[in-house]
Amino acid sequence: MTWRIPTLALAAALLTTGAAMAADVKGAITAVDPVQRTMTVNGIRYSFPPGVDMAGLAAGQTVTVTFTDQNGTNMVSKVAK
């Protein structure tokens, strides 16, 4: 019976610390900053890691952004025009 509490605690910890879930948002780009590697869509700032290409992105384009929240930063994994 004493093994139940540690097992339940471990299960709860694994459930709450799972991998970040990706989300999609569609909207118009209002700003692109290639130096900071960011863009703004629907008033929300998104950051690009080094492996994600920003080429061809410009204000006024409608895009779908796939991103994850990484410690409060919206990190882009894909952009579809």
Buried (B, 14 or more C-beta within 10 A) or exposed (E): EEEEEEEEEEEEEEEEEEEEEEEEBEBEBEEBEEEEBBBBBEEEEBBBEEEBEBEEBEEEBEBEBBBBEEEEBBBBEEBEE
